[in-house]
Amino acid sequence: MPPPGGYRPISFKRVPPVSYFSGAAMIGGYIGMIAGAAYLYVQNCKAVTKRELETKGASLALYPMLLAERDRAFLKQLRINREEERELMKNVPDWKVGTWYGEPIYLGADKNTYFKPDIAEFYAHSSYEELKKRVDFRFWC
Amino acid sequence: MSRISILTPYFKSPFTDFFNDVISAQWGGGPCADLELKALDCLEAYGFSKGLQQCQQQLKDFEECIMKIKQFKRLDAMEKERQRQYKSGERSKEEIYSKNPPVGADIY
């Protein structure tokens, strides 16, 4: 039996979602936001490029000096090694510093010619452990 | 100077010519490139058999650059002298070896 007063009416009316913007406004807003973001992106991009350029320029400007300082430190250490050898081998008869018992390493070379010493010779007056540490340095990290 | 090039006066073929310089110190402008060229120039000037006598200095220099025999002999001698001094009491245990070269201050 139906309740008194009858059933309540069946709701079949279409409920469309509330549209805040029209289609044209949405497309226009999208384009506007993209344009604004692109403007900010370009501004930022320019700033970053400028900063990177400055860093690169500073690095390039510093590089020769750092290289020269490294070479200078290396040559200083070679001098220290030579003095160390002189001090160490002073009791050995017929030993001449920088040679093999008076025989030069390179027979035909001019006295002032530079030959890069082997790294073991560079570490000649350190313990083998230290040489190993230096040679394996790249594997540490 | 490659090992193959030593064969060439006795055994010469297009293949030895072609593969002559596969092994050489010239690649990459290595430290021994100049010494190798000097030795080869000398050998070329005197010929092979006579060059072996005449170019001993250049050949020895090149060999030294490649093998570093004299340099390592020197290192051995210094190490032995160091240990001798330690064992005879001229050096204390702390000062067997000197201070290390600063890391980062070398060209290797």
gemmi code that builds the backbone of each chain (N, CA, C; Angstrom):
import gemmi

chains = {
    "A": [
        ("MET", (0.826, -1.204, 0.000), (0.000, 0.000, 0.000), (0.859, 1.252, 0.000)),
        ("PRO", (0.535, 2.254, -0.818), (1.317, 3.516, -0.764), (1.079, 4.269, 0.540)),
        ("PRO", (2.119, 4.956, 0.968), (1.927, 5.712, 2.195), (0.895, 6.805, 1.987)),
        ("PRO", (0.375, 7.282, 3.052), (-0.605, 8.366, 2.897), (0.029, 9.605, 2.279)),
        ("GLY", (-0.645, 10.149, 1.332), (-0.097, 11.304, 0.620), (0.656, 10.883, -0.635)),
        ("GLY", (0.840, 9.579, -0.806), (1.489, 9.088, -2.013), (3.017, 9.057, -1.881)),
        ("TYR", (3.669, 8.397, -2.892), (5.144, 8.387, -2.936), (5.664, 9.765, -3.281)),
        ("ARG", (6.916, 9.963, -2.835), (7.501, 11.250, -3.258), (7.957, 11.134, -4.711)),
        ("PRO", (8.004, 12.282, -5.378), (8.266, 12.207, -6.817), (9.682, 11.708, -7.115)),
        ("ILE", (9.809, 10.953, -8.196), (11.124, 10.428, -8.609), (11.925, 11.559, -9.244)),
        ("SER", (13.167, 11.716, -8.768), (13.981, 12.801, -9.305), (14.695, 12.318, -10.546)),
        ("PHE", (14.304, 12.829, -11.679), (14.963, 12.429, -12.949), (15.466, 13.627, -13.712)),
        ("LYS", (15.422, 14.803, -13.085), (15.866, 15.988, -13.803), (17.397, 15.996, -13.886)),
        ("ARG", (17.964, 16.342, -15.049), (19.424, 16.378, -15.237), (20.007, 17.519, -14.424)),
        ("VAL", (21.100, 17.200, -13.654), (21.763, 18.252, -12.881), (23.115, 18.546, -13.526)),
        ("PRO", (23.233, 19.574, -14.365), (24.528, 19.854, -14.996), (25.496, 20.466, -13.979)),
        ("PRO", (26.826, 20.180, -14.124), (27.794, 20.801, -13.228), (27.821, 22.306, -13.416)),
        ("VAL", (28.131, 22.944, -12.319), (28.140, 24.410, -12.388), (29.318, 24.858, -13.218)),
        ("SER", (29.094, 25.644, -14.230), (30.224, 26.110, -15.054), (30.579, 27.517, -14.636)),
        ("TYR", (31.834, 27.610, -14.130), (32.286, 28.933, -13.680), (32.797, 29.760, -14.838)),
        ("PHE", (33.457, 29.055, -15.798), (34.010, 29.790, -16.929), (33.430, 29.255, -18.218)),
        ("SER", (33.403, 30.127, -19.170), (33.031, 29.652, -20.492), (34.246, 29.014, -21.149)),
        ("GLY", (34.031, 28.293, -22.227), (35.130, 27.630, -22.920), (36.181, 28.608, -23.389)),
        ("ALA", (35.742, 29.689, -23.992), (36.698, 30.669, -24.503), (37.537, 31.244, -23.378)),
        ("ALA", (36.886, 31.492, -22.221), (37.651, 32.050, -21.095), (38.687, 31.066, -20.608)),
        ("MET", (38.309, 29.754, -20.581), (39.264, 28.768, -20.098), (40.466, 28.673, -21.019)),
        ("ILE", (40.213, 28.635, -22.338), (41.340, 28.557, -23.287), (42.190, 29.808, -23.187)),
        ("GLY", (41.483, 30.957, -23.055), (42.238, 32.208, -22.936), (43.071, 32.233, -21.673)),
        ("GLY", (42.473, 31.741, -20.564), (43.219, 31.710, -19.304), (44.410, 30.790, -19.388)),
        ("TYR", (44.195, 29.646, -20.040), (45.302, 28.687, -20.194), (46.457, 29.342, -20.928)),
        ("ILE", (46.108, 29.974, -22.062), (47.170, 30.616, -22.851), (47.848, 31.715, -22.052)),
        ("GLY", (47.029, 32.437, -21.283), (47.607, 33.514, -20.479), (48.565, 32.993, -19.436)),
        ("MET", (48.156, 31.916, -18.741), (49.044, 31.371, -17.702), (50.322, 30.833, -18.303)),
        ("ILE", (50.178, 30.123, -19.450), (51.370, 29.582, -20.109), (52.315, 30.716, -20.497)),
        ("ALA", (51.701, 31.797, -21.000), (52.542, 32.928, -21.423), (53.274, 33.521, -20.219)),
        ("GLY", (52.539, 33.674, -19.097), (53.177, 34.222, -17.899), (54.288, 33.331, -17.411)),
        ("ALA", (54.013, 31.996, -17.382), (55.031, 31.065, -16.911), (56.230, 31.084, -17.830)),
        ("ALA", (55.962, 31.153, -19.149), (57.072, 31.183, -20.089), (57.927, 32.422, -19.882)),
        ("TYR", (57.279, 33.520, -19.608), (58.044, 34.749, -19.347), (58.957, 34.560, -18.141)),
        ("LEU", (58.364, 34.023, -17.037), (59.186, 33.808, -15.841), (60.306, 32.817, -16.116)),
        ("TYR", (59.969, 31.769, -16.903), (60.978, 30.741, -17.214), (62.140, 31.363, -17.969)),
        ("VAL", (61.821, 32.200, -18.934), (62.889, 32.812, -19.736), (63.742, 33.727, -18.864)),
        ("GLN", (63.055, 34.490, -17.986), (63.831, 35.367, -17.091), (64.813, 34.557, -16.252)),
        ("ASN", (64.282, 33.450, -15.669), (65.109, 32.595, -14.821), (66.243, 31.969, -15.608)),
        ("CYS", (65.890, 31.531, -16.819), (66.880, 30.879, -17.674), (68.024, 31.828, -17.977)),
        ("LYS", (67.670, 33.069, -18.266), (68.711, 34.064, -18.554), (69.614, 34.258, -17.349)),
        ("ALA", (68.988, 34.334, -16.156), (69.782, 34.558, -14.953), (70.731, 33.388, -14.711)),
        ("VAL", (70.190, 32.150, -14.901), (71.020, 30.964, -14.656), (72.176, 30.927, -15.645)),
        ("THR", (71.872, 31.205, -16.920), (72.933, 31.188, -17.928), (74.018, 32.199, -17.602)),
        ("LYS", (73.574, 33.371, -17.160), (74.541, 34.408, -16.815), (75.443, 33.961, -15.668)),
        ("ARG", (74.785, 33.346, -14.671), (75.557, 32.894, -13.503), (76.541, 31.811, -13.903)),
        ("GLU", (76.079, 30.868, -14.713), (76.964, 29.784, -15.151), (78.118, 30.322, -15.970)),
        ("LEU", (77.805, 31.305, -16.808), (78.849, 31.908, -17.646), (79.906, 32.556, -16.768)),
        ("GLU", (79.437, 33.234, -15.712), (80.379, 33.908, -14.835), (81.265, 32.897, -14.110)),
        ("THR", (80.622, 31.804, -13.626), (81.395, 30.771, -12.934), (82.421, 30.159, -13.871)),
        ("LYS", (81.995, 29.869, -15.099), (82.895, 29.265, -16.071), (84.054, 30.211, -16.372)),
        ("GLY", (83.716, 31.496, -16.522), (84.769, 32.471, -16.809), (85.778, 32.543, -15.679)),
        ("ALA", (85.261, 32.544, -14.433), (86.169, 32.597, -13.292), (87.045, 31.363, -13.252)),
        ("SER", (86.425, 30.214, -13.541), (87.180, 28.963, -13.535), (88.278, 28.979, -14.589)),
        ("LEU", (87.912, 29.452, -15.784), (88.904, 29.513, -16.864), (90.020, 30.486, -16.541)),
        ("ALA", (89.642, 31.590, -15.863), (90.661, 32.572, -15.531), (91.597, 32.039, -14.453)),
        ("LEU", (91.045, 31.239, -13.530), (91.863, 30.739, -12.423), (92.737, 29.559, -12.831)),
        ("TYR", (92.290, 28.823, -13.862), (92.924, 27.546, -14.168), (94.431, 27.655, -14.424)),
        ("PRO", (94.886, 28.605, -15.254), (96.331, 28.676, -15.474), (97.109, 28.928, -14.197)),
        ("MET", (96.521, 29.759, -13.315), (97.236, 30.045, -12.073), (97.333, 28.792, -11.203)),
        ("LEU", (96.212, 28.062, -11.113), (96.232, 26.846, -10.304), (97.218, 25.829, -10.875)),
        ("LEU", (97.208, 25.744, -12.214), (98.137, 24.827, -12.883), (99.581, 25.208, -12.579)),
        ("ALA", (99.850, 26.505, -12.662), (101.212, 26.973, -12.407), (101.607, 26.707, -10.956)),
        ("GLU", (100.643, 26.914, -10.055), (100.948, 26.664, -8.647), (101.236, 25.189, -8.407)),
        ("ARG", (100.470, 24.326, -9.081), (100.696, 22.888, -8.929), (102.078, 22.510, -9.446)),
        ("ASP", (102.425, 23.038, -10.628), (103.742, 22.731, -11.186), (104.848, 23.232, -10.273)),
        ("ARG", (104.613, 24.398, -9.690), (105.620, 24.981, -8.810), (105.817, 24.093, -7.579)),
        ("ALA", (104.693, 23.626, -7.025), (104.789, 22.752, -5.855), (105.500, 21.460, -6.218)),
        ("PHE", (105.216, 20.977, -7.427), (105.865, 19.735, -7.874), (107.373, 19.911, -7.980)),
        ("LEU", (107.788, 21.015, -8.616), (109.224, 21.255, -8.774), (109.908, 21.455, -7.429)),
        ("LYS", (109.200, 22.134, -6.511), (109.751, 22.301, -5.165), (109.982, 20.951, -4.508)),
        ("GLN", (109.004, 20.055, -4.696), (109.142, 18.735, -4.087), (110.294, 17.967, -4.716)),
        ("LEU", (110.503, 18.146, -6.033), (111.650, 17.484, -6.684), (112.956, 17.970, -6.063)),
        ("ARG", (113.029, 19.253, -5.763), (114.220, 19.813, -5.137), (114.430, 19.200, -3.750)),
        ("ILE", (113.313, 19.103, -2.999), (113.393, 18.498, -1.667), (113.879, 17.058, -1.770)),
        ("ASN", (113.349, 16.335, -2.771), (113.772, 14.939, -2.966), (115.261, 14.857, -3.257)),
        ("ARG", (115.753, 15.800, -4.079), (117.173, 15.770, -4.426), (118.025, 15.971, -3.191)),
        ("GLU", (117.634, 16.942, -2.366), (118.412, 17.185, -1.152), (118.347, 15.987, -0.216)),
        ("GLU", (117.174, 15.361, -0.177), (117.017, 14.169, 0.654), (117.947, 13.062, 0.183)),
        ("GLU", (118.023, 12.909, -1.149), (118.901, 11.863, -1.684), (120.363, 12.164, -1.355)),
        ("ARG", (120.726, 13.433, -1.467), (122.107, 13.811, -1.157), (122.428, 13.487, 0.297)),
        ("GLU", (121.485, 13.784, 1.178), (121.683, 13.518, 2.598), (121.746, 12.018, 2.870)),
        ("LEU", (120.888, 11.276, 2.162), (120.787, 9.832, 2.422), (122.027, 9.094, 1.943)),
        ("MET", (122.494, 9.426, 0.725), (123.539, 8.629, 0.089), (124.923, 9.220, 0.278)),
        ("LYS", (125.100, 10.067, 1.279), (126.405, 10.724, 1.400), (127.494, 9.738, 1.803)),
        ("ASN", (127.114, 8.609, 2.429), (128.115, 7.629, 2.866), (128.400, 6.574, 1.820)),
        ("VAL", (127.605, 6.569, 0.738), (127.816, 5.548, -0.289), (128.922, 6.014, -1.212)),
        ("PRO", (129.973, 5.223, -1.371), (131.063, 5.656, -2.258), (130.623, 5.676, -3.714)),
        ("ASP", (131.151, 6.617, -4.457), (130.926, 6.765, -5.906), (129.501, 7.127, -6.265)),
        ("TRP", (128.700, 7.458, -5.293), (127.317, 7.823, -5.625), (127.257, 9.304, -5.972)),
        ("LYS", (126.682, 9.586, -7.140), (126.442, 10.981, -7.502), (124.944, 11.204, -7.575)),
        ("VAL", (124.509, 12.309, -7.014), (123.068, 12.547, -6.902), (122.450, 12.676, -8.290)),
        ("GLY", (121.350, 12.009, -8.484), (120.638, 12.088, -9.760), (121.163, 11.160, -10.818)),
        ("THR", (122.120, 10.317, -10.464), (122.688, 9.393, -11.446), (122.749, 8.002, -10.829)),
        ("TRP", (123.119, 7.063, -11.669), (123.336, 5.698, -11.184), (124.838, 5.494, -11.062)),
        ("TYR", (125.383, 5.755, -9.898), (126.818, 5.700, -9.621), (127.600, 6.497, -10.664)),
        ("GLY", (127.161, 7.700, -10.928), (127.884, 8.557, -11.850), (127.428, 8.445, -13.284)),
        ("GLU", (126.697, 7.394, -13.602), (126.201, 7.240, -14.977), (124.852, 7.946, -15.071)),
        ("PRO", (124.751, 8.943, -15.940), (123.472, 9.667, -16.002), (122.343, 8.781, -16.503)),
        ("ILE", (121.125, 9.143, -16.116), (119.979, 8.308, -16.493), (119.818, 8.306, -18.009)),
        ("TYR", (119.879, 9.501, -18.612), (119.812, 9.606, -20.070), (121.168, 10.069, -20.561)),
        ("LEU", (121.840, 9.205, -21.329), (123.226, 9.485, -21.686), (123.334, 10.677, -22.613)),
        ("GLY", (122.431, 10.736, -23.593), (122.584, 11.759, -24.612), (121.859, 13.046, -24.314)),
        ("ALA", (121.237, 13.127, -23.149), (120.392, 14.291, -22.892), (121.223, 15.470, -22.404)),
        ("ASP", (120.753, 16.648, -22.760), (121.353, 17.863, -22.233), (121.133, 17.909, -20.726)),
        ("LYS", (122.032, 18.601, -20.045), (121.961, 18.600, -18.580), (120.672, 19.252, -18.080)),
        ("ASN", (120.156, 20.185, -18.860), (118.987, 20.929, -18.398), (117.669, 20.338, -18.891)),
        ("THR", (117.752, 19.241, -19.636), (116.506, 18.650, -20.126), (115.718, 18.053, -18.968)),
        ("TYR", (114.431, 18.300, -19.002), (113.572, 17.776, -17.948), (112.935, 16.489, -18.406)),
        ("PHE", (113.063, 15.465, -17.587), (112.340, 14.222, -17.838), (111.417, 13.975, -16.668)),
        ("LYS", (110.179, 13.706, -16.992), (109.211, 13.482, -15.913), (109.589, 12.224, -15.143)),
        ("PRO", (109.823, 12.335, -13.846), (110.181, 11.136, -13.101), (108.966, 10.247, -12.900)),
        ("ASP", (109.259, 8.967, -12.753), (108.177, 8.039, -12.459), (107.613, 8.358, -11.081)),
        ("ILE", (106.345, 7.992, -10.869), (105.721, 8.349, -9.582), (106.411, 7.621, -8.437)),
        ("ALA", (106.942, 6.428, -8.712), (107.672, 5.717, -7.657), (108.926, 6.489, -7.264)),
        ("GLU", (109.539, 7.154, -8.249), (110.724, 7.940, -7.929), (110.329, 9.206, -7.179)),
        ("PHE", (109.164, 9.741, -7.528), (108.684, 10.929, -6.806), (108.453, 10.589, -5.341)),
        ("TYR", (108.011, 9.373, -5.071), (107.761, 8.933, -3.691), (108.936, 8.115, -3.169)),
        ("ALA", (110.136, 8.345, -3.713), (111.280, 7.502, -3.377), (111.595, 7.535, -1.888)),
        ("HIS", (111.355, 8.661, -1.245), (111.764, 8.794, 0.157), (110.593, 8.633, 1.106)),
        ("SER", (109.463, 8.187, 0.566), (108.336, 7.851, 1.427), (108.223, 6.335, 1.477)),
        ("SER", (107.413, 5.857, 2.409), (107.267, 4.407, 2.494), (106.384, 3.924, 1.349)),
        ("TYR", (106.484, 2.631, 1.113), (105.707, 2.050, 0.018), (104.218, 2.204, 0.261)),
        ("GLU", (103.825, 2.180, 1.534), (102.410, 2.337, 1.861), (101.876, 3.675, 1.346)),
        ("GLU", (102.686, 4.699, 1.508), (102.249, 6.032, 1.078), (102.128, 6.102, -0.440)),
        ("LEU", (103.085, 5.475, -1.119), (102.995, 5.431, -2.588), (101.721, 4.705, -3.014)),
        ("LYS", (101.456, 3.605, -2.287), (100.265, 2.825, -2.621), (99.007, 3.667, -2.425)),
        ("LYS", (98.995, 4.413, -1.310), (97.845, 5.267, -1.042), (97.647, 6.263, -2.178)),
        ("ARG", (98.743, 6.863, -2.620), (98.642, 7.882, -3.667), (98.202, 7.263, -4.991)),
        ("VAL", (98.764, 6.091, -5.297), (98.453, 5.478, -6.591), (97.012, 4.995, -6.613)),
        ("ASP", (96.537, 4.500, -5.453), (95.172, 3.995, -5.395), (94.179, 5.074, -5.011)),
        ("PHE", (94.618, 6.308, -5.030), (93.764, 7.395, -4.534), (92.441, 7.437, -5.275)),
        ("ARG", (92.494, 7.168, -6.564), (91.276, 7.299, -7.373), (90.250, 6.241, -7.013)),
        ("PHE", (90.690, 5.163, -6.334), (89.728, 4.109, -6.008), (89.056, 4.350, -4.666)),
        ("TRP", (89.485, 5.387, -3.974), (88.935, 5.601, -2.644), (87.465, 5.972, -2.698)),
        ("CYS", (87.134, 6.852, -3.610), (85.742, 7.279, -3.635), (85.268, 7.342, -5.078)),
    ],
    "B": [
        ("MET", (110.082, 2.365, -31.472), (110.601, 1.257, -32.271), (109.898, -0.017, -31.839)),
        ("SER", (109.268, -0.572, -32.772), (108.522, -1.780, -32.415), (109.432, -2.992, -32.494)),
        ("ARG", (108.995, -4.039, -31.878), (109.763, -5.278, -31.953), (109.788, -5.800, -33.373)),
        ("ILE", (108.695, -5.565, -34.081), (108.614, -6.088, -35.439), (109.653, -5.424, -36.326)),
        ("SER", (109.929, -4.151, -36.045), (110.846, -3.438, -36.928), (112.252, -4.002, -36.823)),
        ("ILE", (112.569, -4.673, -35.717), (113.883, -5.280, -35.597), (114.012, -6.454, -36.563)),
        ("LEU", (112.879, -7.078, -36.899), (112.917, -8.205, -37.818), (113.229, -7.768, -39.241)),
        ("THR", (112.947, -6.504, -39.566), (112.835, -6.148, -40.975), (114.071, -6.413, -41.826)),
        ("PRO", (115.275, -6.180, -41.353), (116.352, -6.482, -42.307), (116.451, -7.959, -42.646)),
        ("TYR", (116.047, -8.822, -41.740), (116.177, -10.251, -42.011), (114.935, -10.800, -42.666)),
        ("PHE", (113.835, -10.268, -42.297), (112.562, -10.793, -42.809), (111.700, -9.606, -43.186)),
        ("LYS", (111.535, -9.388, -44.486), (110.823, -8.204, -44.932), (109.718, -8.598, -45.879)),
        ("SER", (108.547, -8.115, -45.597), (107.410, -8.399, -46.464), (106.471, -7.205, -46.387)),
        ("PRO", (105.508, -7.122, -47.279), (104.536, -6.022, -47.158), (103.872, -5.983, -45.797)),
        ("PHE", (103.742, -7.142, -45.166), (103.057, -7.167, -43.868), (103.927, -6.535, -42.782)),
        ("THR", (105.232, -6.843, -42.805), (106.095, -6.190, -41.808), (106.128, -4.694, -42.042)),
        ("ASP", (106.064, -4.293, -43.323), (106.025, -2.855, -43.590), (104.756, -2.232, -43.042)),
        ("PHE", (103.648, -2.923, -43.275), (102.360, -2.342, -42.902), (102.189, -2.289, -41.397)),
        ("PHE", (102.605, -3.362, -40.719), (102.398, -3.417, -39.268), (103.615, -2.946, -38.500)),
        ("ASN", (104.506, -2.256, -39.194), (105.760, -1.851, -38.573), (105.518, -0.970, -37.361)),
        ("ASP", (104.642, -0.004, -37.494), (104.510, 1.010, -36.453), (103.263, 0.806, -35.608)),
        ("VAL", (102.749, -0.429, -35.594), (101.563, -0.653, -34.765), (101.916, -0.470, -33.300)),
        ("ILE", (103.086, -1.000, -32.911), (103.559, -0.792, -31.546), (104.697, 0.218, -31.616)),
        ("SER", (104.463, 1.403, -31.121), (105.549, 2.371, -31.119), (105.284, 3.387, -30.029)),
        ("ALA", (106.301, 4.163, -29.720), (106.155, 5.173, -28.671), (105.582, 6.465, -29.224)),
        ("GLN", (105.237, 6.457, -30.529), (104.764, 7.703, -31.129), (103.310, 7.998, -30.799)),
        ("TRP", (102.573, 6.973, -30.430), (101.139, 7.163, -30.232), (100.883, 8.115, -29.088)),
        ("GLY", (100.032, 9.082, -29.341), (99.645, 10.004, -28.276), (100.746, 10.959, -27.856)),
        ("GLY", (101.798, 11.053, -28.648), (102.873, 11.968, -28.282), (103.439, 11.689, -26.907)),
        ("GLY", (103.744, 10.418, -26.644), (104.235, 10.031, -25.327), (105.590, 10.624, -25.008)),
        ("PRO", (106.032, 10.426, -23.771), (107.286, 11.046, -23.344), (108.504, 10.476, -24.070)),
        ("CYS", (108.364, 9.280, -24.634), (109.530, 8.657, -25.257), (109.546, 8.844, -26.770)),
        ("ALA", (108.611, 9.633, -27.286), (108.492, 9.750, -28.743), (109.768, 10.334, -29.356)),
        ("ASP", (110.303, 11.382, -28.744), (111.489, 12.027, -29.312), (112.693, 11.096, -29.290)),
        ("LEU", (112.857, 10.405, -28.160), (114.002, 9.505, -28.044), (113.898, 8.374, -29.063)),
        ("GLU", (112.669, 7.911, -29.285), (112.481, 6.853, -30.276), (112.855, 7.351, -31.664)),
        ("LEU", (112.435, 8.563, -31.982), (112.760, 9.109, -33.305), (114.262, 9.266, -33.471)),
        ("LYS", (114.913, 9.709, -32.406), (116.373, 9.855, -32.490), (117.040, 8.515, -32.755)),
        ("ALA", (116.594, 7.497, -31.997), (117.187, 6.170, -32.171), (116.934, 5.655, -33.583)),
        ("LEU", (115.722, 5.861, -34.072), (115.400, 5.350, -35.407), (116.169, 6.099, -36.484)),
        ("ASP", (116.318, 7.418, -36.309), (117.102, 8.188, -37.268), (118.527, 7.663, -37.328)),
        ("CYS", (119.077, 7.396, -36.151), (120.455, 6.913, -36.087), (120.568, 5.559, -36.758)),
        ("LEU", (119.616, 4.678, -36.458), (119.643, 3.350, -37.082), (119.524, 3.468, -38.591)),
        ("GLU", (118.705, 4.405, -39.033), (118.517, 4.577, -40.458), (119.791, 5.090, -41.111)),
        ("ALA", (120.513, 5.933, -40.385), (121.727, 6.504, -40.958), (122.819, 5.454, -41.083)),
        ("TYR", (122.956, 4.599, -40.064), (124.074, 3.659, -40.059), (123.702, 2.301, -40.612)),
        ("GLY", (122.428, 2.025, -40.773), (122.026, 0.670, -41.118), (121.871, -0.130, -39.848)),
        ("PHE", (121.291, -1.312, -39.973), (120.887, -2.010, -38.761), (122.072, -2.545, -37.977)),
        ("SER", (122.940, -3.369, -38.632), (123.967, -4.054, -37.843), (124.994, -3.067, -37.311)),
        ("LYS", (125.382, -2.126, -38.170), (126.360, -1.153, -37.688), (125.709, -0.185, -36.720)),
        ("GLY", (124.421, 0.083, -36.965), (123.715, 1.002, -36.081), (123.640, 0.501, -34.662)),
        ("LEU", (123.559, -0.825, -34.502), (123.487, -1.360, -33.142), (124.734, -1.005, -32.355)),
        ("GLN", (125.885, -0.886, -33.070), (127.096, -0.469, -32.356), (127.168, 1.047, -32.238)),
        ("GLN", (126.835, 1.739, -33.337), (127.037, 3.183, -33.349), (125.981, 3.927, -32.517)),
        ("CYS", (124.791, 3.380, -32.437), (123.684, 4.115, -31.808), (123.384, 3.617, -30.415)),
        ("GLN", (124.393, 3.035, -29.767), (124.120, 2.470, -28.444), (123.552, 3.502, -27.484)),
        ("GLN", (124.087, 4.719, -27.586), (123.622, 5.749, -26.655), (122.141, 6.043, -26.856)),
        ("GLN", (121.741, 6.243, -28.112), (120.335, 6.544, -28.382), (119.440, 5.376, -28.004)),
        ("LEU", (119.905, 4.162, -28.346), (119.087, 2.990, -28.027), (118.944, 2.825, -26.523)),
        ("LYS", (120.054, 3.054, -25.815), (120.008, 2.921, -24.361), (119.072, 3.962, -23.756)),
        ("ASP", (119.141, 5.174, -24.286), (118.265, 6.232, -23.762), (116.803, 5.873, -23.980)),
        ("PHE", (116.531, 5.360, -25.169), (115.142, 5.002, -25.459), (114.677, 3.852, -24.570)),
        ("GLU", (115.567, 2.878, -24.404), (115.229, 1.735, -23.548), (114.991, 2.206, -22.120)),
        ("GLU", (115.826, 3.133, -21.682), (115.653, 3.651, -20.321), (114.314, 4.365, -20.175)),
        ("CYS", (113.939, 5.094, -21.246), (112.671, 5.818, -21.179), (111.506, 4.852, -21.103)),
        ("ILE", (111.616, 3.735, -21.849), (110.515, 2.775, -21.844), (110.526, 1.947, -20.569)),
        ("MET", (111.694, 1.396, -20.232), (111.755, 0.394, -19.155), (112.051, 1.011, -17.794)),
        ("LYS", (112.721, 2.152, -17.762), (113.086, 2.843, -16.519), (113.911, 1.933, -15.597)),
        ("ILE", (114.857, 1.189, -16.214), (115.632, 0.238, -15.417), (116.553, 0.967, -14.453)),
        ("LYS", (117.276, 1.961, -14.988), (118.233, 2.669, -14.126), (117.514, 3.402, -13.009)),
        ("GLN", (116.364, 3.989, -13.336), (115.625, 4.725, -12.299), (115.236, 3.802, -11.159)),
        ("PHE", (114.761, 2.607, -11.508), (114.324, 1.707, -10.439), (115.506, 1.094, -9.700)),
        ("LYS", (116.639, 0.918, -10.431), (117.854, 0.485, -9.729), (118.239, 1.503, -8.677)),
        ("ARG", (118.115, 2.777, -9.052), (118.421, 3.849, -8.094), (117.506, 3.770, -6.874)),
        ("LEU", (116.237, 3.555, -7.138), (115.293, 3.468, -6.020), (115.654, 2.310, -5.098)),
        ("ASP", (116.019, 1.169, -5.720), (116.415, 0.010, -4.918), (117.618, 0.327, -4.062)),
        ("ALA", (118.609, 0.985, -4.691), (119.832, 1.304, -3.954), (119.511, 2.203, -2.774)),
        ("MET", (118.629, 3.182, -3.008), (118.302, 4.115, -1.920), (117.553, 3.399, -0.805)),
        ("GLU", (116.663, 2.504, -1.192), (115.907, 1.766, -0.174), (116.843, 0.887, 0.646)),
        ("LYS", (117.793, 0.237, -0.065), (118.740, -0.623, 0.655), (119.584, 0.193, 1.612)),
        ("GLU", (120.038, 1.361, 1.148), (120.858, 2.218, 2.002), (120.052, 2.651, 3.219)),
        ("ARG", (118.801, 2.941, 3.003), (117.925, 3.352, 4.102), (117.812, 2.244, 5.154)),
        ("GLN", (117.548, 1.033, 4.653), (117.398, -0.092, 5.587), (118.717, -0.393, 6.297)),
        ("ARG", (119.832, -0.241, 5.541), (121.136, -0.476, 6.167), (121.359, 0.513, 7.304)),
        ("GLN", (121.009, 1.776, 7.029), (121.198, 2.789, 8.070), (120.316, 2.506, 9.271)),
        ("TYR", (119.115, 2.008, 9.010), (118.208, 1.696, 10.126), (118.752, 0.535, 10.940)),
        ("LYS", (119.260, -0.485, 10.227), (119.730, -1.667, 10.954), (121.006, -1.383, 11.715)),
        ("SER", (121.842, -0.496, 11.170), (123.084, -0.184, 11.884), (122.854, 0.898, 12.935)),
        ("GLY", (121.634, 1.362, 13.071), (121.333, 2.283, 14.163), (121.535, 3.744, 13.838)),
        ("GLU", (121.840, 4.061, 12.568), (122.018, 5.480, 12.238), (120.683, 6.204, 12.140)),
        ("ARG", (119.627, 5.441, 11.927), (118.305, 6.039, 11.784), (117.385, 5.407, 12.812)),
        ("SER", (116.543, 6.240, 13.413), (115.543, 5.670, 14.312), (114.364, 5.184, 13.474)),
        ("LYS", (113.500, 4.441, 14.104), (112.403, 3.847, 13.347), (111.482, 4.933, 12.782)),
        ("GLU", (111.342, 6.040, 13.530), (110.430, 7.101, 13.088), (110.954, 7.792, 11.836)),
        ("GLU", (112.268, 7.857, 11.705), (112.793, 8.641, 10.583), (113.393, 7.768, 9.498)),
        ("ILE", (112.887, 6.549, 9.374), (113.322, 5.751, 8.213), (112.918, 6.476, 6.941)),
        ("TYR", (111.649, 6.905, 6.914), (111.158, 7.590, 5.729), (110.905, 9.050, 6.052)),
        ("SER", (111.014, 9.868, 5.050), (110.820, 11.297, 5.274), (109.339, 11.637, 5.126)),
        ("LYS", (109.076, 12.917, 5.229), (107.686, 13.364, 5.100), (107.194, 13.121, 3.671)),
        ("ASN", (105.902, 12.821, 3.558), (105.375, 12.518, 2.232), (105.254, 13.784, 1.407)),
        ("PRO", (105.350, 13.631, 0.101), (105.027, 14.777, -0.755), (103.572, 15.166, -0.562)),
        ("PRO", (103.278, 16.449, -0.651), (101.880, 16.855, -0.455), (100.980, 16.293, -1.546)),
        ("VAL", (99.848, 15.762, -1.127), (98.900, 15.206, -2.096), (98.263, 16.358, -2.875)),
        ("GLY", (98.127, 16.200, -4.155), (97.555, 17.242, -4.988), (98.596, 18.179, -5.545)),
        ("ALA", (99.836, 18.047, -5.079), (100.881, 18.929, -5.569), (101.779, 18.198, -6.543)),
        ("ASP", (101.284, 17.124, -7.125), (102.089, 16.436, -8.123), (101.326, 16.398, -9.445)),
        ("ILE", (102.052, 16.029, -10.480), (101.473, 16.159, -11.813), (100.957, 14.827, -12.321)),
        ("TYR", (100.832, 13.842, -11.444), (100.428, 12.513, -11.923), (98.914, 12.387, -11.937)),
    ],
}
model = gemmi.Model(1)
for chain_id, residues in chains.items():
    chain = gemmi.Chain(chain_id)
    for i, (resn, *xyz) in enumerate(residues, 1):
        res = gemmi.Residue()
        res.name, res.seqid = resn, gemmi.SeqId(i, " ")
        for name, pos in zip(("N", "CA", "C"), xyz):
            atom = gemmi.Atom()
            atom.name, atom.element = name, gemmi.Element(name[0])
            atom.pos, atom.b_iso = gemmi.Position(*pos), 0.0
            res.add_atom(atom)
        chain.add_residue(res)
    model.add_chain(chain)
structure = gemmi.Structure()
structure.add_model(model)
structure.setup_entities()
